[in-house]
Amino acid sequence: LRGQIAAVFEQVPQMNPVRLLATVMVLAAVLNSGFGGPALPHAIMPAPASYRAGEGRLEVDGAFSVFVEGHDDARLRAGLSRALRRWEARTGLTFARTDAANAAAAKLVIRCDGPGAAIPQLGDDESYHLAITSERAAVQAATVVGVLRSLETLLQMLDSDAAQTALPNGRVQARGETPGCFPGGGFFVPAAVIEDAPRFPWRGLMVDVCRHWQPMEVIKRTLDGMALVRLNVLHLHLTEDQGFRIESKTFPRLHTLGSDGHYFTQEEMREVIAYAAERGIRVVPEFDLPGHATSWLVGHPELGSQPGPYAIERRWGIFDPTLDPTNEAVYELLDGFLGEMEALFPDPYLHIGGDENNGKHWDANPRIQAFIKKHGLVNNAGLQAYFNRRVLAILARHGKRMVGWDEILHPDLPRDAVVHSWQGPKGLAAAARAGHATILSNGYYIDLSHPAWEHYLNDPLPADTTLTPTEQARVLGGEATMWAEWVTPETIDSRIWPRTAAIAERLWSPREVREVDDMYRRLDIVSLRLEELGLSLTRHVDPMLRRLAGDGANAFRLEELRTIADLVEPVKDYRRGGQQPDATQFTPLTGLVDCARPDSTDAREFSASVRARLFEGSAEDWARIMGWFVWWDRAADNLRQELSVSSPRVRALEPLFSRISEVCAVGSHAIGLLDSSEAPPGDWMAKAFADLDAAAVAFDACEIPIIPVVRLLVAAAGSQPERKTMTAEAWRAHVEALAQSAPAADERPAH
Amino acid sequence: LRGQIAAVFEQVPQMNPVRLLATVMVLAAVLNSGFGGPALPHAIMPAPASYRAGEGRLEVDGAFSVFVEGHDDARLRAGLSRALRRWEARTGLTFARTDAANAAAAKLVIRCDGPGAAIPQLGDDESYHLAITSERAAVQAATVVGVLRSLETLLQMLDSDAAQTALPNGRVQARGETPGCFPGGGFFVPAAVIEDAPRFPWRGLMVDVCRHWQPMEVIKRTLDGMALVRLNVLHLHLTEDQGFRIESKTFPRLHTLGSDGHYFTQEEMREVIAYAAERGIRVVPEFDLPGHATSWLVGHPELGSQPGPYAIERRWGIFDPTLDPTNEAVYELLDGFLGEMEALFPDPYLHIGGDENNGKHWDANPRIQAFIKKHGLVNNAGLQAYFNRRVLAILARHGKRMVGWDEILHPDLPRDAVVHSWQGPKGLAAAARAGHATILSNGYYIDLSHPAWEHYLNDPLPADTTLTPTEQARVLGGEATMWAEWVTPETIDSRIWPRTAAIAERLWSPREVREVDDMYRRLDIVSLRLEELGLSLTRHVDPMLRRLAGDGANAFRLEELRTIADLVEPVKDYRRGGQQPDATQFTPLTGLVDCARPDSTDAREFSASVRARLFEGSAEDWARIMGWFVWWDRAADNLRQELSVSSPRVRALEPLFSRISEVCAVGSHAIGLLDSSEAPPGDWMAKAFADLDAAAVAFDACEIPIIPVVRLLVAAAGSQPERKTMTAEAWRAHVEALAQSAPAADERPAH
């Protein structure tokens, strides 16, 4: 019969044995790949300030029980209940719903000193002490929020094994096995002592709900993810040229005419705030002023710097419509509106944006220019500073502290305004020196598709900071920013996560925790926890690919499309706008680029293998590395030959498939040369680099992230003669310089 | 190099070549499998009343535009906009946001006579006429809801191809290809004329939000799915022993004490009703009375038939707590509460449940028994009828018509009460004969894990009905019922869908549309559309399996676990309660059974292959069919040997893996005998049946659905001598009788 099976296999045209072998090989390579660098002794992310491993382990079984000492309240209980539900989901166990009789009888003892602020505030005490022995886990915290943070750490420490009892028949016997129900056992938390407190008090995520609307369920699951990685500020960017996303009862024309019906009611926003507070997260609203304000003017054109009419902006970029700072009606509306928002948002900080006002409508309005002259405001910047002072006075009357982007920094800006830096470390430093509290977002722009490690190494206060200790104390922390030109509710989780977890670690953990390989090791595990919470880091990808491929696709072709989607990355920075210049708010974001994720895991692992083999003495077989090329090339080639026939959208990707095949061909050739220690012909390297340059032209907003490392392979293959004449270090430097000599070009300039 | 690759492959222990081959073979078999029976000439589900294919096709490209003639309103526009968004997501095209200049310039012309009821009502005109030519699609409908139904049909008709232009290099050229943006083209709708109207006016889905809470996002996406398959009633089961899920402003103790905080605010319910109305769906609330009422009594113990106190019920089953019909305060509360609900729910129908009151608390209360005697009510049934009359009078005062389950049927029941039949066709017929309007749910209990075809063939008015035409007219339709003992927001979509689409077709399409194979063909396609809408038919499975397997699982082992999860099915009927007798509302539903789905596609395709090969002259190679066994057995065996070592929960499943291996061993042996035309030893068949009986004992609420067809294989293998002496038909009957002679036993009785 085995012969028959083999014969059937021979008849199956869909699967190429080489590709099958490559699959096996690639997967094996991934599974066997280690992680360089010193690893932390745990999987916790963000890493705690101090972790000391103990002896033994605390078993987690059906008898797990809790005792709460000291302060106890509904928020603590709700958090505890959510935490234990997650453990129940993972273990299949059901824990008791009533407390243990006393601390001695409990497996988890919580001692909390007091409630802390019911609505989280800047500077809340989030510290905790967590001691785990084989007897119990004991949490001590000053506030309920500290307890919540400790529970997230404890949840991340759950581990399992399944020490087996060999039976005579060679099978394994599950401990406590009972037919028809889950056996207990096998789950545990290792003994340890953890002292933890955040490095920065402001650890945020900004979500732009304007350019693409993000409904309640997105906000809630985002808050779930934030709580898991101990972020404590949700900054909601609520107004933009493309949408006014909060209900105003006083000025209903704002949201009814400025939103296409997609806005948060005040009732919903109260629900968001309560949901966040339950998780120890502040909600800071942003109302972008006086620019980025088209949507305000749709219902209130009389407040604009030009007569209007105005329509909701559908394109991306910087637009001209701006509030008229010389019009007293503007301040009346702001006073009423911000008063309403003061009552809605309990946080004392309120973000007024203030960025990217291009001043064109001011320039074009003689009355406004006359006002500048009359009041000695010098220029548009002076006018904006005047506007900011007026707004700040309104906010002060409503008991709010103003936050604004870099542009609000001006000698006249009162010291208690907070400067949010998106332009760079210089702005941050300047603001801190000028006496302002500051928050860093430059380097945390997760919408720009950079890899996690870049954000991770971006420190608000690096070791070589030139700020004085007093100035350093003004650096409150940072925020990841999820600008929403290119995300929908379907894809936003995969753009926020898992990279934001790396930023969360940067903002929570000690400066010294910065080992990239170990960060990725723990990031992969945190990703599983985030997906368990209901976030969609990858689960949306297969359904999206099925839609992209059309109903004619079979499982093989979908697997190939997945292979490509897992390889490519969205173009970085602002280049997607160049790739899709006609895109608007209505453009469907359901293409391959939307299925791809930034910071491709496959590309990262491949690159690590190549570098290790080339420079770090790895003994890995070249054939194993070659397997990746076989795998990617077969996928691209099969898609081009087969799924392209039934699917118009796959066929449209053919230039991308060709580029991938080209990269694989060049890379395979280089490996062949390296493997055989054969020197290439004289013009080979130049030709190979030129081919790679051609393949590096982005297509349909996708780029092929392995090109830099394939350039390394080419440079190495072409430098084999030099290898004999150089030290290993010199050769590596030579190869890297060679590989970088002709950087990959993009087809259009950034915008 | 290829040799090297092969050598690497040899070293990879994880993959067995046989399993690899089996994979290929199985997938190929699935892909090549045809569908028996006469197929409809389209993929529309529910099938329209009349479909005539035309000549040519309507191209769908970026120039697609719309013109609305006659009535036009916001609901129509919102529905149109949602529909076109879905086409945009599938095609990658962006359509114009403004109408065509006139009908002649439009690709889609909608002529609507009038708005219809703003809030959908029973008997609304949902009919439409849809004519598609190569010029345009033209919709005619009497109401906006008719237009919405036509758009769902039109959306389902989108097809694509990619007629290719061969280039000299052998590559294909995408029509309109432009680097950096999607090309248009390749999408079309085939020409056809469709006349459509539903067979029944009441086509519902009941969702129990009590036993396990289902939040807003579940309800909304369920409504999206319902609209896609033209269901028009969402019946919300809002109160139960396990939870009181609607806010009462008049009696806030009901929801605050009866719900654990999980209930719909009235504001949220208004949002649900509006969301449903936008999609032409009624919302009918159910408040189960006087039994199933524990949660009412938590806050109002004074209304119970026993003194209390009461606590929210956490277990499953039928419980004793019951409202006291002799207590006037009960009617006062109901009058106030139902008055409040009257204002909240616009639909004239209101469901009062009325089922499964066991009467024990009435029996135990002498005052209640004295009341029965005093008022000549004879017994508890008489008392419940008295209660129902009182409730009906309250409802009548509030302008509502009463709906109740079978048990409300009583000679005294006023004719205008609607009887909802859960017990069987007899009850339905009896109610219709007694003059009541009726709805069928017996046979549509999707919580019981039966396959789609069973529900599909269950006709409220089968061809052989004995009801008179007048009585038949009283059968309004039916409802699928999603009782929620075993579903969470994570799994509920996969329990409702896709089977409910088959029920939707039964209730919408002509009685004669009942070809099972063609239903499954179209169900597979509708499943893709449902998943595109954001429902999770299968996308939750991999994340759940990762959680089940634990962090030690690699991609191979997860694939194997997926293989098992795709094979097994949850036990049918009420047997899960027997399998998990200690389960409560708190039991995590994250086991393999929760990853498995009813009506396993793999099992269905395997069974079809076997039956075709045995009885229908299929020339399929036995090796191909054998491949399934190899595939399943290897997965089970590898999991038992490997993932079991690191994962306690996988190890706990070892008895299930053993049963699967046993079934595969028996089946493989039978195929070997059939393939070699060898007769087995005398006691082989009895032994094989016994082995299958042992394997048929459910484990951890999972059953192996291929056992019946493996019994067929065994019977066939054991009946090879008879084959020569019998006609094909006689042999088939012999084999089927033999296979059924010893039905598989379950380990515990149903409860």
Interface residues (C-beta under 8 A of the other chain):
Chain A: L1 R2 Q4 I5 A6 A7 V8 F9 V12 Q14 M15 V18 L20 L21 A22 V24 M25 L27 A28 V30 L31 A43 R85 E88 A89 R90 T91 G92 L93 T94 R97 D159 S160 D161 A162 Q164 R171 V172 A174 R175 E177 P179 G180 C181 F182 P183 G185 G186 F187 M216 E217 E267 E490 I525 L528 E531 E532 G534 R539 H540 D542 P543 R546 R547 L548 G550 D551 G552 N554 A555 F556 Q579 Q580 P581 D582 T584 F586 T587 P588 T590 G591 D621 W622 A623 R624 M626 G627 V630 R640 S644 V645 S646 S647 P648 R649 V650 R651 A652 E654 P655 S658 G672 D675 V697 A698 F699 D700 A701 E747 R748
Chain B: L1 R2 Q4 I5 A6 A7 V8 F9 V12 Q14 M15 V18 L20 L21 A22 V24 M25 L27 A28 V30 L31 A43 R85 E88 A89 R90 T91 G92 L93 T94 R97 D159 S160 D161 A162 Q164 R171 V172 A174 R175 E177 P179 G180 C181 F182 P183 G185 G186 F187 M216 E217 E267 E490 I525 L528 E531 E532 G534 R539 H540 D542 P543 R546 R547 L548 G550 D551 G552 N554 A555 F556 Q579 Q580 D582 T584 F586 T587 P588 T590 G591 D621 W622 A623 R624 M626 G627 V630 R640 S644 V645 S646 S647 P648 R649 V650 R651 A652 E654 P655 S658 G672 D675 A698 F699 D700 A701 E747 R748
